[in-house]
Amino acid sequence: MGYGVELESKNEMKGYVQVYTGDGKGKTTAAIGLSIRAAGAGLKTFIAQFIKRGDYSEVKSLKRFSDLITVEQFGHGRFRQDPPPPEDIEAARKGLKRVKAIMDAGEHDMVILEEATVAVNRKLFEVEDILEIIDGKPDHLELVITGRNANPRIIARADLVTEMKKIKHYFQKGIGARRGIEK
């Protein structure tokens, strides 16, 4: 049985709040892996990608699981523009409304807020918005929040926090993002 004791069926399962943060590689990869594991168990996942825009490899591959995993993007692909343009703020807030509607509908077992901590740090929305989503989480729903520099208030409210710590990365040698590995 491994680390935990398998007690709950899909209908009885309690959902928790997970945070993947830190300056190391692997936050999105961990969340996507979790969504694939959930799909293997017949669980339905909604992934809200904040800030990102484009046909990333994970979006392409997750289309193969479209009956169980939905990915929607709420950004324009600009990670470092201060202050953020109004259209970026509007897209992020549209994403928050969509996430709340998904949670209220009760049809999903997992919701992933990808790059949500970065959106908070970029002032696309406030930490209170994420805390409100945590507070409104149905008991059965697994909520996963990813991104660098997670706010301490989000970390305090989470049930599981994993920090990806960069020890060494080939980006430091000038190697760019590779399709299928980093993008």
MITI-183696 format. One record per residue (C-alpha): residue in one letter; chain; x, y, z. Coordinates in pm, 1 decimal, padded with zeros to 6 digits. Each point is the difference from the previous one (the first is absolute). Example, Ala and Ser with C-alpha at 12.3 -4.5 7.8 and 13.67 -1.06 7.14 Angstrom:
BEGIN
SITE   type   mol          u          v          w
SITE      a     A    01230.0   -00450.0    00780.0
SITE      s     A    00137.0    00344.0   -00066.0
// end
This chain:
BEGIN
SITE   type   mol          u          v          w
SITE      m     A    00000.0    00000.0    00000.0
SITE      g     A    00294.2    00238.3    00010.5
SITE      y     A   -00005.6    00323.5    00196.2
SITE      g     A   -00371.6    00033.6    00066.2
SITE      v     A   -00287.8   -00227.2    00070.8
SITE      e     A   -00253.5   -00014.9   -00281.3
SITE      l     A   -00327.4    00059.0    00182.6
SITE      e     A   -00221.9    00209.6   -00217.5
SITE      s     A   -00185.8   -00060.1   -00323.0
SITE      k     A   -00037.1    00276.9   -00257.2
SITE      n     A   -00335.7    00111.5    00141.3
SITE      e     A    00119.7    00010.0    00361.7
SITE      m     A    00343.3    00148.6   -00059.8
SITE      k     A    00093.5    00316.6    00189.1
SITE      g     A    00178.0    00262.5   -00204.3
SITE      y     A    00298.1    00199.1    00122.5
SITE      v     A    00191.7    00312.2   -00100.7
SITE      q     A    00341.0   -00061.9   -00155.5
SITE      v     A    00259.8    00264.4   -00087.3
SITE      y     A    00300.3   -00052.0   -00228.3
SITE      t     A    00234.5    00297.4    00027.2
SITE      g     A    00368.7    00093.3   -00006.4
SITE      d     A    00260.6    00113.0   -00251.5
SITE      g     A    00068.8   -00347.2   -00137.3
SITE      k     A   -00136.7   -00178.4   -00303.9
SITE      g     A   -00293.0   -00235.1    00040.6
SITE      k     A   -00300.4    00185.0    00142.7
SITE      t     A   -00215.4   -00022.2   -00310.2
SITE      t     A    00135.4   -00345.3   -00076.6
SITE      a     A   -00106.8   -00124.0    00344.1
SITE      a     A   -00348.5    00147.0   -00037.2
SITE      i     A   -00044.7   -00142.3   -00351.2
SITE      g     A    00122.8   -00338.4    00122.1
SITE      l     A   -00255.7    00012.1    00278.8
SITE      s     A   -00276.7    00076.9   -00251.3
SITE      i     A    00102.7   -00301.0   -00209.5
SITE      r     A    00003.4   -00221.8    00308.9
SITE      a     A   -00347.4    00130.0    00086.3
SITE      a     A   -00122.8   -00073.5   -00355.2
SITE      g     A    00129.6   -00355.7    00039.0
SITE      a     A   -00232.5   -00032.6    00299.4
SITE      g     A   -00294.2    00147.2   -00193.0
SITE      l     A    00018.4    00338.5    00174.2
SITE      k     A   -00084.2    00319.8   -00187.6
SITE      t     A    00247.8    00291.8    00009.3
SITE      f     A   -00021.9    00366.6   -00101.1
SITE      i     A    00329.3    00182.5   -00057.2
SITE      a     A    00000.7    00380.9   -00004.0
SITE      q     A    00327.4    00128.0   -00141.7
SITE      f     A    00056.8    00356.6    00112.2
SITE      i     A    00238.1    00226.4   -00192.3
SITE      k     A    00078.2   -00269.0   -00260.0
SITE      r     A   -00128.4    00019.0   -00354.7
SITE      g     A    00093.2   -00236.2   -00276.8
SITE      d     A    00012.0   -00355.4   -00119.9
SITE      y     A    00235.0   -00139.6    00264.8
SITE      s     A    00085.8   -00369.2   -00022.5
SITE      e     A   -00198.8   -00079.3    00315.5
SITE      v     A   -00311.3    00155.2   -00155.0
SITE      k     A    00045.0   -00210.4   -00314.1
SITE      s     A    00054.6   -00322.2    00193.0
SITE      l     A   -00288.9    00056.9    00240.0
SITE      k     A   -00239.7    00020.5   -00296.2
SITE      r     A    00035.5   -00380.5   -00006.3
SITE      f     A   -00179.1   -00001.8    00336.0
SITE      s     A   -00262.2    00258.4   -00099.4
SITE      d     A   -00283.0   -00207.8    00143.9
SITE      l     A    00153.2    00039.5    00348.1
SITE      i     A    00245.1    00294.5   -00014.2
SITE      t     A   -00091.4    00349.9   -00116.7
SITE      v     A    00265.0    00271.3   -00043.3
SITE      e     A   -00091.2    00365.8   -00039.8
SITE      q     A    00245.7    00288.5   -00023.7
SITE      f     A   -00056.4    00338.2    00160.3
SITE      g     A    00298.4    00205.2   -00102.9
SITE      h     A    00187.5    00160.0   -00282.9
SITE      g     A    00337.4   -00165.5    00050.5
SITE      r     A    00172.7    00297.4    00163.0
SITE      f     A    00179.5   -00096.2    00319.3
SITE      r     A    00196.7    00320.7    00063.0
SITE      q     A   -00172.0    00323.4   -00083.8
SITE      d     A   -00041.5    00249.0    00281.7
SITE      p     A   -00252.4    00128.7    00057.9
SITE      p     A   -00206.1   -00270.3   -00168.9
SITE      p     A   -00213.9    00121.1   -00288.6
SITE      p     A   -00375.8    00025.0    00069.2
SITE      e     A   -00074.0   -00284.8   -00243.1
SITE      d     A    00223.0   -00233.7    00205.4
SITE      i     A   -00185.2    00093.4    00319.0
SITE      e     A   -00333.7   -00050.8   -00175.0
SITE      a     A    00103.7   -00343.6   -00133.1
SITE      a     A    00118.2   -00115.1    00344.2
SITE      r     A   -00318.2    00117.1    00169.6
SITE      k     A   -00205.9   -00172.7   -00268.2
SITE      g     A    00193.1   -00315.3    00092.9
SITE      l     A   -00087.1    00040.3    00368.3
SITE      k     A   -00369.3    00032.3   -00086.9
SITE      r     A    00022.0   -00310.8   -00216.5
SITE      v     A    00169.6   -00196.3    00278.8
SITE      k     A   -00273.4    00101.8    00244.8
SITE      a     A   -00268.1   -00106.1   -00249.1
SITE      i     A    00173.0   -00336.3   -00051.8
SITE      m     A    00019.5   -00053.8    00376.4
SITE      d     A   -00365.2    00102.6    00048.9
SITE      a     A   -00114.9   -00241.6   -00272.4
SITE      g     A    00149.4   -00289.8    00197.5
SITE      e     A    00083.0   -00208.4   -00308.2
SITE      h     A    00377.3   -00012.8    00050.8
SITE      d     A    00208.2   -00192.7    00250.5
SITE      m     A    00312.0    00215.7   -00037.4
SITE      v     A    00070.6    00361.6   -00091.8
SITE      i     A    00353.0    00115.9   -00079.3
SITE      l     A    00087.9    00370.9    00013.3
SITE      e     A    00319.1    00004.8   -00200.8
SITE      e     A    00229.2    00301.9    00051.2
SITE      a     A   -00255.1    00147.6    00241.8
SITE      t     A    00269.5    00105.5    00247.2
SITE      v     A    00179.7    00185.0   -00280.1
SITE      a     A   -00328.5    00170.6   -00089.2
SITE      v     A   -00029.4    00114.4    00363.3
SITE      n     A    00360.0    00125.9    00001.6
SITE      r     A   -00056.9    00186.0   -00327.0
SITE      k     A   -00313.2    00163.5    00148.7
SITE      l     A   -00234.8   -00156.3   -00255.9
SITE      f     A   -00217.7   -00080.2    00299.9
SITE      e     A    00042.6    00001.0    00377.3
SITE      v     A    00103.2   -00274.8    00241.0
SITE      e     A   -00346.5    00041.1    00154.4
SITE      d     A   -00147.6   -00126.3   -00327.9
SITE      i     A    00191.4   -00327.9    00034.7
SITE      l     A   -00089.1   -00026.3    00369.2
SITE      e     A   -00365.6    00046.9   -00095.0
SITE      i     A    00029.9   -00287.9   -00247.9
SITE      i     A    00158.4   -00216.6    00270.9
SITE      d     A   -00282.7    00090.6    00239.1
SITE      g     A   -00262.8   -00078.1   -00263.6
SITE      k     A    00149.9   -00335.8   -00093.3
SITE      p     A   -00254.1   -00281.7    00023.4
SITE      d     A    00106.1   -00276.8    00239.2
SITE      h     A    00051.9   -00256.6   -00277.3
SITE      l     A    00207.4    00228.4   -00225.3
SITE      e     A    00379.7   -00023.0   -00021.7
SITE      l     A    00137.6    00351.1   -00057.6
SITE      v     A    00353.3    00037.9   -00137.2
SITE      i     A    00175.7    00338.1   -00017.1
SITE      t     A    00331.7    00044.7   -00180.7
SITE      g     A    00256.9    00272.3   -00054.1
SITE      r     A    00312.1    00160.6    00141.4
SITE      n     A    00003.8    00197.5    00323.0
SITE      a     A   -00326.3   -00121.5    00147.9
SITE      n     A   -00138.2    00250.7    00246.6
SITE      p     A    00047.7   -00112.8    00364.0
SITE      r     A   -00375.9    00029.4    00055.1
SITE      i     A   -00064.2   -00251.8   -00278.8
SITE      i     A    00266.5   -00231.6    00139.8
SITE      a     A   -00154.8    00023.7    00347.6
SITE      r     A   -00342.7   -00102.4   -00134.6
SITE      a     A    00126.7   -00290.3   -00211.1
SITE      d     A   -00004.1   -00361.2    00115.7
SITE      l     A    00303.7   -00098.0   -00208.1
SITE      v     A    00281.9    00228.8   -00114.9
SITE      t     A    00289.1   -00111.3   -00217.3
SITE      e     A    00284.5    00237.4   -00076.6
SITE      m     A    00193.0   -00063.7   -00320.0
SITE      k     A    00348.5    00124.6    00077.0
SITE      k     A    00240.7    00079.5   -00280.9
SITE      i     A    00338.8   -00155.4    00067.7
SITE      k     A    00129.6    00013.0   -00355.4
SITE      h     A   -00165.1    00075.8   -00334.5
SITE      y     A    00133.0   -00001.2   -00354.3
SITE      f     A   -00173.9    00334.1   -00062.0
SITE      q     A    00297.9    00144.6    00190.5
SITE      k     A    00217.5   -00116.8   -00292.2
SITE      g     A   -00221.4    00184.2   -00247.7
SITE      i     A   -00201.8   -00302.1   -00110.8
SITE      g     A   -00351.3    00111.0   -00090.8
SITE      a     A   -00334.1   -00165.8    00064.6
SITE      r     A   -00034.7   -00320.4   -00201.8
SITE      r     A   -00327.0   -00112.0   -00154.7
SITE      g     A   -00144.3   -00294.2    00189.0
SITE      i     A    00229.2    00053.5    00301.0
SITE      e     A   -00049.2    00360.4    00118.6
SITE      k     A   -00270.6    00117.0   -00239.1
// end
